[in-house]
Amino acid sequence: MTEFNRPNEKLDSEARRRVKQLAAFPLLLALAAYLGQILTSTLLSSQPLLLISLNATDPMLLLAAHETGAIAFLTVGAVRLFAPDLLLHQLGWEFGPATKAYLKSELGPRNGFSRTIAVLERWFPRVGWVLLFALPGYPMCLLAGIMKMRRVPFVLINLAGTVSRLLLIYWVSSVFEGPVGAAVRFISRFSLPFTFAMVVLVMLQSSRGKRTTSEE
């Protein structure tokens, strides 16, 4: 299923352009998540599928599951979560370990994304498919490409993990319908203060990320 890539190497200007092309859509979706976070109170009751199209984090999925049907929730959620994964896999596949060096140069040597990849990398040769099934996110998909996991197994395992996650979230939302519904009503009732709080939170997240990068 996997094979190790060539030794680390630096990226030339043409390769850097290619990296940016492959990373553009995943980055756009990451930025869209901030927008979805800010618009949570506006979209949750009226457009829950649009909300998870922007922000498909577990809390948003749990809240939106209460407001949508199972088929629509699973379809939109799976498309949103899987959409950037093939590009990240291709990025790792084409540039191998040089991708990690590039990320460190752009984000700082101790950025959270690179640290996550370093942790996952130690376990990947032994239980890579298990990790991909359980954690089919940005770091895992990039690492799967770096480790040369073949495209078909990558797609099948990734989708299986993504759909399983969505099914679990929908089940939890159904089991705890009362508390989840109360949270939805609370957010809708206090829409303006909640939106203000999300704006502040996004600003804090952004400034913390910039400060960490500048310090490193």
C-alpha positions as a Markdown table, in Angstrom:
| # | Residue | x | y | z |
|---|---|---|---|---|
| 1 | Met | 0.0 | 0.0 | 0.0 |
| 2 | Thr | 2.8 | 2.4 | 0.8 |
| 3 | Glu | 6.4 | 3.0 | -0.2 |
| 4 | Phe | 8.8 | 5.6 | 1.1 |
| 5 | Asn | 9.6 | 8.6 | -1.1 |
| 6 | Arg | 12.9 | 10.0 | -2.2 |
| 7 | Pro | 15.2 | 11.9 | 0.3 |
| 8 | Asn | 14.3 | 15.4 | 1.2 |
| 9 | Glu | 15.1 | 18.2 | -1.3 |
| 10 | Lys | 14.4 | 21.9 | -1.7 |
| 11 | Leu | 11.8 | 23.2 | -4.1 |
| 12 | Asp | 12.8 | 25.4 | -7.0 |
| 13 | Ser | 10.6 | 28.3 | -8.1 |
| 14 | Glu | 8.6 | 26.2 | -10.6 |
| 15 | Ala | 7.9 | 23.6 | -8.0 |
| 16 | Arg | 6.8 | 26.2 | -5.5 |
| 17 | Arg | 4.3 | 27.5 | -8.0 |
| 18 | Arg | 3.0 | 23.9 | -8.4 |
| 19 | Val | 2.7 | 23.5 | -4.6 |
| 20 | Lys | 0.7 | 26.7 | -4.4 |
| 21 | Gln | -1.6 | 25.6 | -7.2 |
| 22 | Leu | -2.3 | 22.3 | -5.4 |
| 23 | Ala | -2.7 | 23.9 | -2.0 |
| 24 | Ala | -4.9 | 26.8 | -3.2 |
| 25 | Phe | -8.3 | 25.0 | -2.9 |
| 26 | Pro | -7.6 | 23.4 | 0.5 |
| 27 | Leu | -6.4 | 26.8 | 1.7 |
| 28 | Leu | -9.6 | 28.4 | 0.4 |
| 29 | Leu | -11.7 | 25.8 | 2.2 |
| 30 | Ala | -9.8 | 26.5 | 5.4 |
| 31 | Leu | -10.5 | 30.2 | 5.1 |
| 32 | Ala | -14.2 | 29.4 | 4.3 |
| 33 | Ala | -14.3 | 27.6 | 7.7 |
| 34 | Tyr | -13.6 | 30.9 | 9.4 |
| 35 | Leu | -16.5 | 32.5 | 7.5 |
| 36 | Gly | -18.8 | 29.7 | 8.4 |
| 37 | Gln | -17.8 | 30.0 | 12.0 |
| 38 | Ile | -18.7 | 33.7 | 12.0 |
| 39 | Leu | -22.0 | 33.0 | 10.2 |
| 40 | Thr | -23.1 | 30.1 | 12.4 |
| 41 | Ser | -26.0 | 31.8 | 14.1 |
| 42 | Thr | -27.3 | 33.1 | 10.7 |
| 43 | Leu | -27.0 | 29.9 | 8.8 |
| 44 | Leu | -27.7 | 27.2 | 11.4 |
| 45 | Ser | -31.5 | 27.3 | 11.3 |
| 46 | Ser | -32.0 | 28.7 | 7.8 |
| 47 | Gln | -29.2 | 27.1 | 5.7 |
| 48 | Pro | -27.6 | 24.3 | 7.7 |
| 49 | Leu | -26.2 | 22.6 | 4.6 |
| 50 | Leu | -24.5 | 25.8 | 3.5 |
| 51 | Leu | -23.1 | 26.1 | 7.0 |
| 52 | Ile | -21.4 | 22.7 | 6.8 |
| 53 | Ser | -20.3 | 23.4 | 3.2 |
| 54 | Leu | -18.3 | 26.3 | 4.7 |
| 55 | Asn | -17.3 | 24.8 | 8.1 |
| 56 | Ala | -17.4 | 21.0 | 8.5 |
| 57 | Thr | -15.8 | 20.8 | 12.0 |
| 58 | Asp | -17.4 | 18.3 | 14.4 |
| 59 | Pro | -19.3 | 20.9 | 16.4 |
| 60 | Met | -20.9 | 22.4 | 13.3 |
| 61 | Leu | -21.7 | 19.0 | 11.9 |
| 62 | Leu | -23.3 | 18.0 | 15.2 |
| 63 | Leu | -25.5 | 21.1 | 15.2 |
| 64 | Ala | -26.4 | 20.9 | 11.5 |
| 65 | Ala | -27.3 | 17.2 | 11.8 |
| 66 | His | -30.2 | 18.3 | 14.1 |
| 67 | Glu | -31.5 | 20.6 | 11.3 |
| 68 | Thr | -31.2 | 18.3 | 8.3 |
| 69 | Gly | -32.2 | 15.0 | 6.9 |
| 70 | Ala | -29.8 | 12.1 | 6.9 |
| 71 | Ile | -29.2 | 11.8 | 3.2 |
| 72 | Ala | -28.6 | 15.5 | 2.6 |
| 73 | Phe | -26.3 | 15.7 | 5.7 |
| 74 | Leu | -24.2 | 12.7 | 4.6 |
| 75 | Thr | -24.0 | 13.8 | 1.0 |
| 76 | Val | -23.0 | 17.4 | 1.6 |
| 77 | Gly | -20.8 | 16.5 | 4.6 |
| 78 | Ala | -18.9 | 13.8 | 2.6 |
| 79 | Val | -18.3 | 16.1 | -0.4 |
| 80 | Arg | -17.1 | 19.0 | 1.8 |
| 81 | Leu | -14.8 | 16.8 | 3.9 |
| 82 | Phe | -13.4 | 14.9 | 0.9 |
| 83 | Ala | -13.1 | 17.8 | -1.5 |
| 84 | Pro | -9.5 | 18.9 | -0.6 |
| 85 | Asp | -8.1 | 15.5 | 0.1 |
| 86 | Leu | -7.1 | 14.4 | -3.4 |
| 87 | Leu | -5.2 | 17.6 | -3.9 |
| 88 | Leu | -3.4 | 17.2 | -0.6 |
| 89 | His | -2.6 | 13.6 | -1.5 |
| 90 | Gln | -1.3 | 14.7 | -4.9 |
| 91 | Leu | 0.8 | 17.4 | -3.3 |
| 92 | Gly | 2.5 | 14.9 | -1.0 |
| 93 | Trp | 2.9 | 12.4 | -3.9 |
| 94 | Glu | 4.6 | 14.8 | -6.3 |
| 95 | Phe | 7.0 | 16.5 | -3.8 |
| 96 | Gly | 7.5 | 14.0 | -1.1 |
| 97 | Pro | 9.5 | 15.1 | 2.0 |
| 98 | Ala | 10.3 | 18.4 | 0.3 |
| 99 | Thr | 6.7 | 19.3 | 1.1 |
| 100 | Lys | 7.4 | 19.2 | 4.8 |
| 101 | Ala | 10.5 | 21.4 | 4.4 |
| 102 | Tyr | 8.4 | 23.9 | 2.4 |
| 103 | Leu | 5.7 | 24.0 | 5.0 |
| 104 | Lys | 8.3 | 24.6 | 7.8 |
| 105 | Ser | 9.8 | 27.4 | 5.8 |
| 106 | Glu | 6.4 | 29.0 | 5.2 |
| 107 | Leu | 4.8 | 28.4 | 8.6 |
| 108 | Gly | 7.7 | 28.1 | 10.9 |
| 109 | Pro | 9.7 | 25.0 | 12.1 |
| 110 | Arg | 7.4 | 24.3 | 15.0 |
| 111 | Asn | 4.0 | 25.0 | 13.5 |
| 112 | Gly | 1.1 | 22.8 | 14.6 |
| 113 | Phe | 0.5 | 21.3 | 11.1 |
| 114 | Ser | 4.1 | 20.1 | 10.8 |
| 115 | Arg | 4.1 | 18.8 | 14.3 |
| 116 | Thr | 1.0 | 16.8 | 13.6 |
| 117 | Ile | 2.6 | 15.3 | 10.5 |
| 118 | Ala | 5.7 | 14.4 | 12.5 |
| 119 | Val | 3.6 | 12.5 | 15.1 |
| 120 | Leu | 1.6 | 10.7 | 12.4 |
| 121 | Glu | 4.7 | 9.8 | 10.4 |
| 122 | Arg | 6.1 | 7.7 | 13.2 |
| 123 | Trp | 3.1 | 5.4 | 13.1 |
| 124 | Phe | 2.3 | 5.5 | 9.4 |
| 125 | Pro | 4.4 | 2.6 | 8.1 |
| 126 | Arg | 2.7 | 0.2 | 10.6 |
| 127 | Val | -0.9 | 1.4 | 10.8 |
| 128 | Gly | -1.2 | 4.0 | 8.0 |
| 129 | Trp | -4.6 | 2.8 | 6.8 |
| 130 | Val | -6.0 | 2.8 | 10.4 |
| 131 | Leu | -4.8 | 6.4 | 10.9 |
| 132 | Leu | -6.3 | 7.5 | 7.5 |
| 133 | Phe | -9.6 | 5.8 | 8.4 |
| 134 | Ala | -9.7 | 7.5 | 11.8 |
| 135 | Leu | -8.1 | 10.9 | 11.0 |
| 136 | Pro | -8.8 | 11.7 | 7.3 |
| 137 | Gly | -7.8 | 15.4 | 7.7 |
| 138 | Tyr | -5.4 | 17.7 | 6.0 |
| 139 | Pro | -2.2 | 16.4 | 7.7 |
| 140 | Met | -3.1 | 12.7 | 7.2 |
| 141 | Cys | -4.0 | 13.2 | 3.5 |
| 142 | Leu | -0.7 | 15.1 | 2.8 |
| 143 | Leu | 1.3 | 12.4 | 4.7 |
| 144 | Ala | -0.4 | 9.6 | 2.7 |
| 145 | Gly | 0.8 | 11.2 | -0.5 |
| 146 | Ile | 4.3 | 11.7 | 0.9 |
| 147 | Met | 4.4 | 8.0 | 1.9 |
| 148 | Lys | 3.2 | 7.1 | -1.6 |
| 149 | Met | -0.1 | 5.4 | -0.6 |
| 150 | Arg | -1.7 | 4.4 | -3.8 |
| 151 | Arg | -4.7 | 6.5 | -5.0 |
| 152 | Val | -7.4 | 3.8 | -5.0 |
| 153 | Pro | -6.7 | 2.5 | -1.4 |
| 154 | Phe | -6.4 | 6.2 | -0.3 |
| 155 | Val | -9.8 | 7.1 | -1.8 |
| 156 | Leu | -11.6 | 4.0 | -0.4 |
| 157 | Ile | -10.1 | 4.2 | 3.1 |
| 158 | Asn | -10.6 | 8.0 | 3.3 |
| 159 | Leu | -14.2 | 7.8 | 2.2 |
| 160 | Ala | -15.0 | 5.0 | 4.5 |
| 161 | Gly | -13.5 | 7.0 | 7.4 |
| 162 | Thr | -15.3 | 10.1 | 6.4 |
| 163 | Val | -18.7 | 8.5 | 6.0 |
| 164 | Ser | -18.3 | 6.6 | 9.3 |
| 165 | Arg | -17.5 | 9.9 | 11.1 |
| 166 | Leu | -20.6 | 11.5 | 9.6 |
| 167 | Leu | -22.8 | 8.5 | 10.5 |
| 168 | Leu | -21.5 | 8.7 | 14.1 |
| 169 | Ile | -22.1 | 12.4 | 14.4 |
| 170 | Tyr | -25.7 | 12.0 | 13.0 |
| 171 | Trp | -26.3 | 9.2 | 15.4 |
| 172 | Val | -25.1 | 11.3 | 18.4 |
| 173 | Ser | -27.2 | 14.2 | 17.3 |
| 174 | Ser | -30.3 | 11.9 | 17.2 |
| 175 | Val | -29.5 | 10.3 | 20.6 |
| 176 | Phe | -28.9 | 13.6 | 22.2 |
| 177 | Glu | -31.6 | 15.4 | 20.3 |
| 178 | Gly | -32.8 | 17.4 | 23.3 |
| 179 | Pro | -29.4 | 19.0 | 24.3 |
| 180 | Val | -28.4 | 19.6 | 20.7 |
| 181 | Gly | -31.8 | 21.2 | 19.9 |
| 182 | Ala | -31.4 | 23.4 | 23.0 |
| 183 | Ala | -28.0 | 24.5 | 21.8 |
| 184 | Val | -29.5 | 25.3 | 18.3 |
| 185 | Arg | -32.3 | 27.3 | 19.9 |
| 186 | Phe | -29.8 | 29.2 | 22.2 |
| 187 | Ile | -27.6 | 30.1 | 19.2 |
| 188 | Ser | -30.6 | 31.3 | 17.2 |
| 189 | Arg | -32.1 | 33.3 | 20.1 |
| 190 | Phe | -28.8 | 35.1 | 20.9 |
| 191 | Ser | -27.7 | 35.5 | 17.3 |
| 192 | Leu | -26.1 | 38.9 | 17.5 |
| 193 | Pro | -24.0 | 38.2 | 20.7 |
| 194 | Phe | -23.0 | 34.8 | 19.4 |
| 195 | Thr | -21.9 | 36.3 | 16.0 |
| 196 | Phe | -19.8 | 38.9 | 17.9 |
| 197 | Ala | -18.2 | 36.2 | 20.0 |
| 198 | Met | -17.3 | 34.2 | 16.8 |
| 199 | Val | -15.8 | 37.3 | 15.2 |
| 200 | Val | -13.6 | 37.8 | 18.3 |
| 201 | Leu | -12.7 | 34.1 | 18.4 |
| 202 | Val | -11.7 | 34.1 | 14.7 |
| 203 | Met | -9.5 | 37.2 | 15.3 |
| 204 | Leu | -7.8 | 35.6 | 18.2 |
| 205 | Gln | -7.2 | 32.4 | 16.3 |
| 206 | Ser | -5.7 | 34.3 | 13.4 |
| 207 | Ser | -3.5 | 36.6 | 15.5 |
| 208 | Arg | -2.2 | 33.7 | 17.5 |
| 209 | Gly | -1.3 | 31.8 | 14.3 |
| 210 | Lys | 0.5 | 34.9 | 13.0 |
| 211 | Arg | 2.3 | 35.5 | 16.3 |
| 212 | Thr | 3.5 | 31.9 | 16.5 |
| 213 | Thr | 4.8 | 32.0 | 12.9 |
| 214 | Ser | 6.7 | 35.2 | 13.5 |
| 215 | Glu | 8.2 | 34.0 | 16.7 |
| 216 | Glu | 9.5 | 30.8 | 15.0 |
